[in-house]
Structures are given as structure tokens and as C-alpha cells.
């Protein structure tokens, strides 16, 4: 009987951990791989043409932000 109870509590604990991880993934902000800005309504992200991750939809403003960040 105790083995069944232990197995049941282990499954419930695993389900709770998995749900917590899913929630964290949903709430995590994505960042542009080129300039590093976080995704928002003003800066929506799309797939990068070279497939390296999410990138800004507007390439010109993305390059401007990257250049501004590189300046000391």
C-alpha cells in the first residue's frame, strides 16, 4: 500500500513541476537575437531569415538599436 501512495505522490509532484515549468515558459519574454530588445507591442518579433532565433520585424530600427548599443 505504501508503494502505491509513494508512486501517486511522486506522479502528482512531477505534474506540479511540469505545470510550473510550462507557466514559466509562457510568461518568459523573448529577446531579439540581433539587438537584444524584449518583445512588446511596439517591437514585435518574427523568425530571423537565417533561422537563428526571434528577430525584430522592422530590420532598420533593429540595426539602429544595435548600433546605438555598440557605441560607448
C-alpha positions in Angstrom: 0.0 0.0 0.0 2.8 2.5 0.8 4.4 1.9 -2.6 1.1 2.9 -4.3 0.9 6.0 -2.1 4.5 6.9 -2.8 4.1 6.4 -6.5 0.9 8.5 -6.5 2.6 11.4 -4.7 5.6 11.2 -7.0 3.3 11.5 -10.0 1.5 14.4 -8.5 4.7 16.2 -7.7 6.0 15.6 -11.2 2.8 17.0 -12.7 3.1 20.1 -10.5 6.7 20.7 -11.5 5.8 20.3 -15.2 2.9 22.7 -14.9 5.2 25.3 -13.2 7.8 25.0 -16.0 5.1 25.4 -18.6 3.8 28.5 -16.9 7.3 30.0 -16.7 7.9 29.3 -20.4 4.6 31.1 -21.3 5.5 34.1 -19.2 9.1 34.5 -20.3 9.8 37.5 -22.6 11.5 36.7 -25.9 14.5 38.8 -26.9 15.8 39.7 -30.4 18.9 37.8 -31.3 20.3 40.8 -33.2 19.8 43.8 -30.9 18.6 42.2 -27.6 15.4 44.2 -27.2 12.5 42.4 -25.5 9.3 41.6 -27.4 6.4 44.0 -26.9 3.6 45.6 -28.9 5.9 48.3 -30.2 8.6 45.7 -31.2 7.0 42.5 -32.4 9.4 39.7 -33.1 9.4 37.3 -36.1 11.6 34.5 -37.2 15.1 35.5 -38.3 15.7 34.8 -42.0 18.8 32.8 -41.2 16.9 30.7 -38.6 19.0 31.8 -35.6 16.0 32.8 -33.4 13.5 35.6 -33.0 14.4 38.9 -34.6 12.7 42.3 -34.8 10.1 42.7 -37.5 11.5 46.1 -38.6 15.1 45.5 -39.7 16.1 49.2 -39.9 15.1 50.0 -36.3 16.7 46.8 -35.1 20.1 47.7 -36.8 19.8 51.3 -35.3 19.3 49.9 -31.8 22.2 47.5 -32.3 24.5 50.4 -33.5 23.4 52.6 -30.6 24.2 49.8 -28.1 27.6 49.3 -29.6 28.6 53.0 -29.1 30.4 53.8 -25.8 
